[in-house]
């Protein structure tokens, strides 16, 4: 465990041996070129960052013991996806895309733990932000930040 500059504690677990024998999940990430094409006509943007994103992915009970680690306080196992597992990124991307299934590419885009909401005008932007926030609330996601802006 290390203390981050803001005082928060970060767990640093070396999962290299586990990752070496893990069957890799090849779930595709969105292509940056496709993202740029979709955002091209938009005038307004809001980005949302999901707090502790991977912790929103529950571990399958058969895999919980594989995440075990020790520290001076004892032996622990993760019930949610820890950072550092090779399949954490594709698992979280899949979860985000499932939560926003009918909104992605039309209302918002997802890349890792970031969601970009895009619109051509302010009234539709408010509706879209509300739609995404509703989905995040239903999925019990916590937002770390929301940033809005307009294209110049």
N, CA and C atoms as an extended XYZ file, in Angstrom:
456
Properties=species:S:1:pos:R:3:atomname:S:1:resname:S:1:resid:I:1 pbc="F F F"
N         0.846       -1.172        0.000 N   UNK     1
C         0.000        0.000        0.000 CA  UNK     1
C         0.891        1.235        0.000 C   UNK     1
N         0.487        2.198       -0.793 N   UNK     2
C         1.199        3.472       -0.796 CA  UNK     2
C         0.187        4.594       -0.622 C   UNK     2
N         0.654        5.684       -0.098 N   UNK     3
C        -0.213        6.843        0.091 CA  UNK     3
C        -0.041        7.769       -1.106 C   UNK     3
N        -1.166        8.120       -1.741 N   UNK     4
C        -1.139        9.032       -2.880 CA  UNK     4
C        -0.962       10.461       -2.371 C   UNK     4
N        -0.581       11.394       -3.263 N   UNK     5
C        -0.369       12.786       -2.839 CA  UNK     5
C        -1.576       13.411       -2.139 C   UNK     5
N        -2.798       12.957       -2.495 N   UNK     6
C        -3.992       13.519       -1.862 CA  UNK     6
C        -4.321       12.845       -0.526 C   UNK     6
N        -3.455       11.910       -0.077 N   UNK     7
C        -3.660       11.239        1.197 CA  UNK     7
C        -4.390        9.915        1.089 C   UNK     7
N        -5.019        9.665       -0.033 N   UNK     8
C        -5.740        8.414       -0.248 CA  UNK     8
C        -4.739        7.262       -0.359 C   UNK     8
N        -5.164        6.067        0.044 N   UNK     9
C        -4.287        4.896       -0.020 CA  UNK     9
C        -4.543        4.149       -1.324 C   UNK     9
N        -3.465        3.738       -1.976 N   UNK    10
C        -3.571        2.954       -3.211 CA  UNK    10
C        -2.963        1.580       -2.966 C   UNK    10
N        -3.725        0.553       -3.316 N   UNK    11
C        -3.213       -0.807       -3.236 CA  UNK    11
C        -2.391       -1.091       -4.480 C   UNK    11
N        -1.219       -1.627       -4.300 N   UNK    12
C        -0.348       -1.995       -5.418 CA  UNK    12
C        -0.114       -3.497       -5.337 C   UNK    12
N        -0.789       -4.239       -6.192 N   UNK    13
C        -0.709       -5.695       -6.171 CA  UNK    13
C        -0.106       -6.153       -7.492 C   UNK    13
N         0.876       -7.014       -7.408 N   UNK    14
C         1.561       -7.517       -8.597 CA  UNK    14
C         0.843       -8.774       -9.089 C   UNK    14
N         0.071       -8.625      -10.148 N   UNK    15
C        -0.675       -9.753      -10.706 CA  UNK    15
C        -0.001      -10.331      -11.952 C   UNK    15
N         1.286      -10.085      -12.149 N   UNK    16
C         1.955      -10.573      -13.365 CA  UNK    16
C         1.882      -12.090      -13.507 C   UNK    16
N         2.072      -12.832      -12.436 N   UNK    17
C         2.021      -14.305      -12.537 CA  UNK    17
C         0.615      -14.776      -12.874 C   UNK    17
N        -0.392      -14.179      -12.253 N   UNK    18
C        -1.775      -14.540      -12.575 CA  UNK    18
C        -2.111      -14.152      -14.013 C   UNK    18
N        -1.713      -12.958      -14.422 N   UNK    19
C        -1.991      -12.505      -15.789 CA  UNK    19
C        -1.332      -13.395      -16.835 C   UNK    19
N        -0.170      -13.951      -16.509 N   UNK    20
C         0.554      -14.797      -17.460 CA  UNK    20
C        -0.209      -16.073      -17.797 C   UNK    20
N        -1.043      -16.543      -16.876 N   UNK    21
C        -1.787      -17.791      -17.118 CA  UNK    21
C        -3.278      -17.549      -17.358 C   UNK    21
N        -3.673      -16.300      -17.437 N   UNK    22
C        -5.076      -15.949      -17.660 CA  UNK    22
C        -5.395      -15.976      -19.150 C   UNK    22
N        -6.534      -16.570      -19.502 N   UNK    23
C        -7.012      -16.512      -20.883 CA  UNK    23
C        -7.460      -15.079      -21.131 C   UNK    23
N        -6.878      -14.458      -22.136 N   UNK    24
C        -7.137      -13.037      -22.393 CA  UNK    24
C        -8.514      -12.818      -23.020 C   UNK    24
N        -9.201      -11.804      -22.525 N   UNK    25
C       -10.489      -11.360      -23.062 CA  UNK    25
C       -10.176      -10.340      -24.153 C   UNK    25
N       -10.512      -10.655      -25.373 N   UNK    26
C       -10.167       -9.785      -26.512 CA  UNK    26
C       -11.316       -8.865      -26.896 C   UNK    26
N       -12.091       -8.410      -25.919 N   UNK    27
C       -13.192       -7.497      -26.211 CA  UNK    27
C       -12.616       -6.227      -26.832 C   UNK    27
N       -13.159       -5.792      -27.969 N   UNK    28
C       -12.545       -4.655      -28.671 CA  UNK    28
C       -12.841       -3.310      -28.012 C   UNK    28
N       -11.834       -2.474      -28.039 N   UNK    29
C       -11.995       -1.083      -27.613 CA  UNK    29
C       -12.468       -0.290      -28.823 C   UNK    29
N       -13.226        0.782      -28.611 N   UNK    30
C       -13.627        1.614      -29.749 CA  UNK    30
C       -12.391        2.209      -30.423 C   UNK    30
N       -12.453        2.324      -31.737 N   UNK    31
C       -11.344        2.911      -32.485 CA  UNK    31
C       -11.408        4.430      -32.391 C   UNK    31
N       -10.272        5.048      -32.154 N   UNK    32
C       -10.213        6.505      -32.019 CA  UNK    32
C       -10.747        7.187      -33.278 C   UNK    32
N       -10.437        6.664      -34.459 N   UNK    33
C       -10.944        7.258      -35.705 CA  UNK    33
C       -12.471        7.249      -35.746 C   UNK    33
N       -13.086        6.160      -35.285 N   UNK    34
C       -14.551        6.088      -35.244 CA  UNK    34
C       -15.112        7.110      -34.259 C   UNK    34
N       -14.454        7.257      -33.131 N   UNK    35
C       -14.890        8.234      -32.130 CA  UNK    35
C       -14.832        9.645      -32.708 C   UNK    35
N       -13.738        9.976      -33.358 N   UNK    36
C       -13.580       11.313      -33.944 CA  UNK    36
C       -14.642       11.563      -35.011 C   UNK    36
N       -14.933       10.555      -35.832 N   UNK    37
C       -15.969       10.701      -36.863 CA  UNK    37
C       -17.325       11.026      -36.249 C   UNK    37
N       -17.682       10.337      -35.167 N   UNK    38
C       -18.987       10.544      -34.533 CA  UNK    38
C       -19.064       11.914      -33.869 C   UNK    38
N       -17.976       12.365      -33.293 N   UNK    39
C       -17.977       13.646      -32.582 CA  UNK    39
C       -17.867       14.846      -33.511 C   UNK    39
N       -17.609       14.621      -34.775 N   UNK    40
C       -17.324       15.698      -35.713 CA  UNK    40
C       -18.355       16.799      -35.804 C   UNK    40
N       -19.643       16.484      -35.792 N   UNK    41
C       -20.696       17.487      -35.950 CA  UNK    41
C       -21.193       18.066      -34.629 C   UNK    41
N       -20.747       17.515      -33.526 N   UNK    42
C       -21.242       17.963      -32.216 CA  UNK    42
C       -20.679       19.339      -31.865 C   UNK    42
N       -21.469       20.099      -31.113 N   UNK    43
C       -21.060       21.437      -30.665 CA  UNK    43
C       -20.864       21.494      -29.151 C   UNK    43
N       -21.529       20.612      -28.429 N   UNK    44
C       -21.452       20.588      -26.962 CA  UNK    44
C       -20.968       19.218      -26.505 C   UNK    44
N       -20.147       19.229      -25.450 N   UNK    45
C       -19.584       17.985      -24.931 CA  UNK    45
C       -19.592       18.009      -23.407 C   UNK    45
N       -19.883       16.883      -22.809 N   UNK    46
C       -19.704       16.690      -21.368 CA  UNK    46
C       -18.984       15.365      -21.196 C   UNK    46
N       -17.989       15.351      -20.342 N   UNK    47
C       -17.301       14.095      -20.062 CA  UNK    47
C       -17.540       13.711      -18.613 C   UNK    47
N       -17.692       12.426      -18.402 N   UNK    48
C       -17.889       11.892      -17.058 CA  UNK    48
C       -16.876       10.792      -16.834 C   UNK    48
N       -16.255       10.839      -15.698 N   UNK    49
C       -15.253        9.864      -15.310 CA  UNK    49
C       -15.862        9.033      -14.182 C   UNK    49
N       -15.872        7.722      -14.349 N   UNK    50
C       -16.453        6.842      -13.339 CA  UNK    50
C       -15.416        6.578      -12.249 C   UNK    50
N       -15.776        6.843      -11.013 N   UNK    51
C       -14.869        6.641       -9.876 CA  UNK    51
C       -14.653        5.151       -9.644 C   UNK    51
N       -13.401        4.769       -9.427 N   UNK    52
C       -13.053        3.369       -9.142 CA  UNK    52
C       -13.769        2.435      -10.106 C   UNK    52
N       -13.636        2.740      -11.379 N   UNK    53
C       -14.396        2.057      -12.425 CA  UNK    53
C       -14.392        0.551      -12.346 C   UNK    53
N       -13.220       -0.054      -12.204 N   UNK    54
C       -13.151       -1.514      -12.206 CA  UNK    54
C       -13.884       -2.120      -11.012 C   UNK    54
N       -14.020       -1.364       -9.944 N   UNK    55
C       -14.709       -1.881       -8.770 CA  UNK    55
C       -16.208       -2.039       -9.009 C   UNK    55
N       -16.693       -1.598      -10.146 N   UNK    56
C       -18.097       -1.805      -10.502 CA  UNK    56
C       -18.328       -3.163      -11.151 C   UNK    56
N       -17.249       -3.891      -11.429 N   UNK    57
C       -17.349       -5.205      -12.068 CA  UNK    57
C       -17.212       -6.270      -10.988 C   UNK    57
N       -18.280       -7.036      -10.709 N   UNK    58
C       -18.163       -8.080       -9.687 CA  UNK    58
C       -17.280       -9.230      -10.178 C   UNK    58
N       -16.489       -9.782       -9.284 N   UNK    59
C       -15.671      -10.951       -9.615 CA  UNK    59
C       -16.565      -12.186       -9.610 C   UNK    59
N       -16.331      -13.084      -10.536 N   UNK    60
C       -17.029      -14.371      -10.516 CA  UNK    60
C       -16.532      -15.126       -9.287 C   UNK    60
N       -17.441      -15.787       -8.578 N   UNK    61
C       -17.057      -16.424       -7.312 CA  UNK    61
C       -15.929      -17.447       -7.487 C   UNK    61
N       -15.824      -18.074       -8.654 N   UNK    62
C       -14.742      -19.036       -8.892 CA  UNK    62
C       -13.374      -18.363       -8.995 C   UNK    62
N       -13.356      -17.056       -9.212 N   UNK    63
C       -12.094      -16.339       -9.406 CA  UNK    63
C       -11.674      -15.487       -8.213 C   UNK    63
N       -12.520      -15.386       -7.214 N   UNK    64
C       -12.216      -14.533       -6.059 CA  UNK    64
C       -10.911      -14.952       -5.387 C   UNK    64
N       -10.715      -16.240       -5.148 N   UNK    65
C        -9.507      -16.717       -4.457 CA  UNK    65
C        -8.240      -16.396       -5.249 C   UNK    65
N        -8.353      -16.296       -6.560 N   UNK    66
C        -7.185      -15.998       -7.402 CA  UNK    66
C        -6.683      -14.571       -7.189 C   UNK    66
N        -7.518      -13.709       -6.638 N   UNK    67
C        -7.129      -12.310       -6.429 CA  UNK    67
C        -6.530      -12.075       -5.042 C   UNK    67
N        -6.356      -13.141       -4.271 N   UNK    68
C        -5.882      -13.010       -2.885 CA  UNK    68
C        -4.525      -12.311       -2.819 C   UNK    68
N        -4.380      -11.495       -1.792 N   UNK    69
C        -3.106      -10.825       -1.530 CA  UNK    69
C        -2.952      -10.669       -0.025 C   UNK    69
N        -1.718      -10.523        0.400 N   UNK    70
C        -1.448      -10.325        1.821 CA  UNK    70
C        -0.785       -8.974        2.033 C   UNK    70
N        -1.031       -8.455        3.192 N   UNK    71
C        -0.356       -7.239        3.632 CA  UNK    71
C        -0.218       -7.360        5.148 C   UNK    71
N         0.298       -6.343        5.781 N   UNK    72
C         0.524       -6.441        7.227 CA  UNK    72
C        -0.772       -6.585        8.023 C   UNK    72
N        -1.907       -6.331        7.383 N   UNK    73
C        -3.201       -6.434        8.072 CA  UNK    73
C        -3.883       -7.781        7.865 C   UNK    73
N        -3.321       -8.650        7.008 N   UNK    74
C        -3.900       -9.967        6.812 CA  UNK    74
C        -4.010      -10.366        5.351 C   UNK    74
N        -4.820      -11.393        5.113 N   UNK    75
C        -5.068      -11.936        3.777 CA  UNK    75
C        -6.416      -11.429        3.290 C   UNK    75
N        -6.439      -10.937        2.063 N   UNK    76
C        -7.671      -10.380        1.500 CA  UNK    76
C        -7.910      -10.939        0.107 C   UNK    76
N        -9.187      -10.973       -0.289 N   UNK    77
C        -9.586      -11.374       -1.637 CA  UNK    77
C       -10.549      -10.322       -2.168 C   UNK    77
N       -10.441      -10.062       -3.446 N   UNK    78
C       -11.308       -9.069       -4.077 CA  UNK    78
C       -12.652       -9.682       -4.454 C   UNK    78
N       -13.726       -8.987       -4.130 N   UNK    79
C       -15.067       -9.372       -4.574 CA  UNK    79
C       -15.450       -8.609       -5.835 C   UNK    79
N       -14.677       -7.570       -6.135 N   UNK    80
C       -14.859       -6.772       -7.352 CA  UNK    80
C       -13.528       -6.784       -8.105 C   UNK    80
N       -13.565       -6.363       -9.359 N   UNK    81
C       -12.381       -6.413      -10.222 CA  UNK    81
C       -11.317       -5.419       -9.750 C   UNK    81
N       -10.146       -5.923       -9.356 N   UNK    82
C        -9.082       -5.003       -8.958 CA  UNK    82
C        -8.323       -4.482      -10.177 C   UNK    82
N        -7.713       -3.343      -10.020 N   UNK    83
C        -6.831       -2.812      -11.054 CA  UNK    83
C        -5.607       -3.715      -11.128 C   UNK    83
N        -5.138       -3.979      -12.321 N   UNK    84
C        -3.934       -4.788      -12.483 CA  UNK    84
C        -4.180       -6.129      -13.122 C   UNK    84
N        -5.427       -6.598      -13.113 N   UNK    85
C        -5.733       -7.843      -13.814 CA  UNK    85
C        -5.810       -7.556      -15.308 C   UNK    85
N        -5.265       -8.454      -16.114 N   UNK    86
C        -5.195       -8.196      -17.553 CA  UNK    86
C        -6.574       -8.075      -18.196 C   UNK    86
N        -7.586       -8.667      -17.619 N   UNK    87
C        -8.928       -8.590      -18.204 CA  UNK    87
C        -9.799       -7.506      -17.582 C   UNK    87
N        -9.226       -6.671      -16.734 N   UNK    88
C       -10.006       -5.605      -16.102 CA  UNK    88
C       -10.503       -4.594      -17.129 C   UNK    88
N        -9.642       -4.188      -18.048 N   UNK    89
C       -10.036       -3.185      -19.047 CA  UNK    89
C       -11.172       -3.699      -19.931 C   UNK    89
N       -11.038       -4.873      -20.564 N   UNK    90
C       -12.151       -5.332      -21.403 CA  UNK    90
C       -13.430       -5.619      -20.603 C   UNK    90
N       -13.294       -6.093      -19.376 N   UNK    91
C       -14.489       -6.360      -18.567 CA  UNK    91
C       -15.233       -5.070      -18.258 C   UNK    91
N       -14.494       -4.016      -17.923 N   UNK    92
C       -15.155       -2.754      -17.613 CA  UNK    92
C       -15.716       -2.102      -18.869 C   UNK    92
N       -14.992       -2.169      -19.978 N   UNK    93
C       -15.501       -1.619      -21.242 CA  UNK    93
C       -16.817       -2.307      -21.614 C   UNK    93
N       -16.874       -3.620      -21.461 N   UNK    94
C       -18.091       -4.377      -21.760 CA  UNK    94
C       -19.236       -3.934      -20.844 C   UNK    94
N       -18.944       -3.751      -19.554 N   UNK    95
C       -19.969       -3.307      -18.612 CA  UNK    95
C       -20.494       -1.928      -18.992 C   UNK    95
N       -19.590       -0.996      -19.282 N   UNK    96
C       -20.012        0.363      -19.663 CA  UNK    96
C       -20.879        0.326      -20.919 C   UNK    96
N       -20.463       -0.452      -21.901 N   UNK    97
C       -21.225       -0.518      -23.142 CA  UNK    97
C       -22.570       -1.215      -22.942 C   UNK    97
N       -22.644       -2.143      -22.010 N   UNK    98
C       -23.920       -2.800      -21.704 CA  UNK    98
C       -24.873       -1.821      -21.020 C   UNK    98
N       -24.363       -1.058      -20.073 N   UNK    99
C       -25.191       -0.079      -19.357 CA  UNK    99
C       -25.732        0.981      -20.320 C   UNK    99
N       -24.924        1.368      -21.300 N   UNK   100
C       -25.294        2.448      -22.231 CA  UNK   100
C       -25.635        1.916      -23.624 C   UNK   100
N       -26.051        0.660      -23.710 N   UNK   101
C       -26.178       -0.044      -24.994 CA  UNK   101
C       -26.937        0.731      -26.068 C   UNK   101
N       -28.075        1.299      -25.759 N   UNK   102
C       -28.866        1.989      -26.783 CA  UNK   102
C       -28.509        3.472      -26.902 C   UNK   102
N       -27.577        3.938      -26.083 N   UNK   103
C       -27.161        5.343      -26.130 CA  UNK   103
C       -25.807        5.530      -26.809 C   UNK   103
N       -24.980        4.491      -26.792 N   UNK   104
C       -23.630        4.657      -27.334 CA  UNK   104
C       -23.669        4.882      -28.839 C   UNK   104
N       -22.776        5.701      -29.299 N   UNK   105
C       -22.622        6.135      -30.693 CA  UNK   105
C       -23.721        7.084      -31.139 C   UNK   105
N       -24.772        7.247      -30.352 N   UNK   106
C       -25.881        8.134      -30.711 CA  UNK   106
C       -25.969        9.320      -29.755 C   UNK   106
N       -25.753        9.059      -28.483 N   UNK   107
C       -25.860       10.054      -27.416 CA  UNK   107
C       -24.507       10.250      -26.727 C   UNK   107
N       -23.770        9.162      -26.597 N   UNK   108
C       -22.504        9.200      -25.874 CA  UNK   108
C       -21.533        8.178      -26.444 C   UNK   108
N       -20.296        8.331      -26.052 N   UNK   109
C       -19.241        7.385      -26.392 CA  UNK   109
C       -18.553        6.957      -25.110 C   UNK   109
N       -18.070        5.737      -25.109 N   UNK   110
C       -17.412        5.192      -23.931 CA  UNK   110
C       -15.997        4.782      -24.310 C   UNK   110
N       -15.053        5.183      -23.482 N   UNK   111
C       -13.675        4.725      -23.647 CA  UNK   111
C       -13.092        4.552      -22.252 C   UNK   111
N       -12.871        3.307      -21.880 N   UNK   112
C       -12.418        2.959      -20.537 CA  UNK   112
C       -13.404        3.495      -19.505 C   UNK   112
N       -12.953        4.297      -18.545 N   UNK   113
C       -13.877        4.780      -17.514 CA  UNK   113
C       -14.404        6.172      -17.815 C   UNK   113
N       -14.246        6.606      -19.065 N   UNK   114
C       -14.742        7.921      -19.471 CA  UNK   114
C       -15.936        7.784      -20.400 C   UNK   114
N       -16.876        8.677      -20.223 N   UNK   115
C       -18.055        8.739      -21.081 CA  UNK   115
C       -18.148       10.172      -21.608 C   UNK   115
N       -18.245       10.315      -22.917 N   UNK   116
C       -18.390       11.630      -23.542 CA  UNK   116
C       -19.800       11.729      -24.097 C   UNK   116
N       -20.536       12.719      -23.623 N   UNK   117
C       -21.883       12.999      -24.124 CA  UNK   117
C       -21.736       14.141      -25.116 C   UNK   117
N       -22.363       14.003      -26.277 N   UNK   118
C       -22.188       15.008      -27.327 CA  UNK   118
C       -23.536       15.400      -27.906 C   UNK   118
N       -23.654       16.665      -28.310 N   UNK   119
C       -24.916       17.192      -28.840 CA  UNK   119
C       -24.629       18.354      -29.777 C   UNK   119
N       -25.644       18.679      -30.572 N   UNK   120
C       -25.534       19.833      -31.471 CA  UNK   120
C       -26.093       21.097      -30.842 C   UNK   120
N       -26.987       20.948      -29.831 N   UNK   121
C       -27.587       22.128      -29.208 CA  UNK   121
C       -27.812       21.877      -27.722 C   UNK   121
N       -28.015       22.968      -26.980 N   UNK   122
C       -28.114       22.887      -25.527 CA  UNK   122
C       -29.345       22.115      -25.034 C   UNK   122
N       -30.556       22.347      -25.583 N   UNK   123
C       -31.711       21.585      -25.085 CA  UNK   123
C       -31.530       20.066      -25.230 C   UNK   123
N       -31.030       19.623      -26.372 N   UNK   124
C       -30.832       18.180      -26.539 CA  UNK   124
C       -29.688       17.685      -25.652 C   UNK   124
N       -28.721       18.555      -25.378 N   UNK   125
C       -27.604       18.150      -24.522 CA  UNK   125
C       -28.092       17.864      -23.096 C   UNK   125
N       -28.967       18.710      -22.591 N   UNK   126
C       -29.509       18.479      -21.247 CA  UNK   126
C       -30.242       17.148      -21.171 C   UNK   126
N       -31.008       16.835      -22.194 N   UNK   127
C       -31.734       15.558      -22.232 CA  UNK   127
C       -30.748       14.397      -22.239 C   UNK   127
N       -29.706       14.516      -23.035 N   UNK   128
C       -28.720       13.438      -23.150 CA  UNK   128
C       -27.936       13.247      -21.851 C   UNK   128
N       -27.561       14.339      -21.215 N   UNK   129
C       -26.853       14.228      -19.934 CA  UNK   129
C       -27.743       13.523      -18.917 C   UNK   129
N       -29.010       13.898      -18.881 N   UNK   130
C       -29.950       13.259      -17.950 CA  UNK   130
C       -30.075       11.759      -18.252 C   UNK   130
N       -30.143       11.388      -19.531 N   UNK   131
C       -30.249        9.972      -19.900 CA  UNK   131
C       -29.045        9.178      -19.380 C   UNK   131
N       -27.855        9.715      -19.594 N   UNK   132
C       -26.644        9.011      -19.163 CA  UNK   132
C       -26.565        8.956      -17.638 C   UNK   132
N       -26.861       10.068      -16.972 N   UNK   133
C       -26.834       10.073      -15.507 CA  UNK   133
C       -27.832        9.079      -14.925 C   UNK   133
N       -28.986        8.963      -15.553 N   UNK   134
C       -29.992        7.992      -15.104 CA  UNK   134
C       -29.446        6.573      -15.209 C   UNK   134
N       -28.795        6.264      -16.326 N   UNK   135
C       -28.203        4.929      -16.492 CA  UNK   135
C       -27.121        4.669      -15.457 C   UNK   135
N       -26.289        5.669      -15.216 N   UNK   136
C       -25.227        5.489      -14.229 CA  UNK   136
C       -25.809        5.282      -12.834 C   UNK   136
N       -26.861        6.014      -12.518 N   UNK   137
C       -27.502        5.848      -11.212 CA  UNK   137
C       -28.111        4.449      -11.103 C   UNK   137
N       -28.783        3.982      -12.160 N   UNK   138
C       -29.373        2.645      -12.151 CA  UNK   138
C       -28.306        1.560      -11.995 C   UNK   138
N       -27.142        1.792      -12.587 N   UNK   139
C       -26.042        0.826      -12.490 CA  UNK   139
C       -25.238        1.000      -11.199 C   UNK   139
N       -25.594        2.018      -10.415 N   UNK   140
C       -24.914        2.346       -9.154 CA  UNK   140
C       -23.452        2.760       -9.364 C   UNK   140
N       -23.187        3.392      -10.502 N   UNK   141
C       -21.857        3.957      -10.753 CA  UNK   141
C       -21.739        5.267       -9.995 C   UNK   141
N       -20.550        5.542       -9.531 N   UNK   142
C       -20.264        6.833       -8.905 CA  UNK   142
C       -19.376        7.618       -9.870 C   UNK   142
N       -19.725        8.882      -10.073 N   UNK   143
C       -18.923        9.733      -10.957 CA  UNK   143
C       -17.811       10.380      -10.157 C   UNK   143
N       -16.646       10.446      -10.770 N   UNK   144
C       -15.540       11.168      -10.146 CA  UNK   144
C       -15.607       12.627      -10.560 C   UNK   144
N       -15.956       12.871      -11.821 N   UNK   145
C       -16.006       14.250      -12.291 CA  UNK   145
C       -16.939       14.370      -13.484 C   UNK   145
N       -17.456       15.574      -13.684 N   UNK   146
C       -18.250       15.910      -14.860 CA  UNK   146
C       -17.689       17.216      -15.388 C   UNK   146
N       -17.328       17.216      -16.657 N   UNK   147
C       -16.781       18.417      -17.277 CA  UNK   147
C       -17.585       18.699      -18.530 C   UNK   147
N       -18.057       19.927      -18.675 N   UNK   148
C       -18.823       20.305      -19.860 CA  UNK   148
C       -18.101       21.373      -20.641 C   UNK   148
N       -18.421       21.442      -21.923 N   UNK   149
C       -17.792       22.461      -22.745 CA  UNK   149
C       -18.472       22.565      -24.088 C   UNK   149
N       -18.118       23.588      -24.806 N   UNK   150
C       -18.674       23.811      -26.136 CA  UNK   150
C       -17.540       23.929      -27.133 C   UNK   150
N       -17.795       23.468      -28.343 N   UNK   151
C       -16.808       23.602      -29.413 CA  UNK   151
C       -16.738       25.051      -29.843 C   UNK   151
N       -15.572       25.504      -30.245 N   UNK   152
C       -15.416       26.887      -30.707 CA  UNK   152
C       -15.519       26.937      -32.209 C   UNK   152
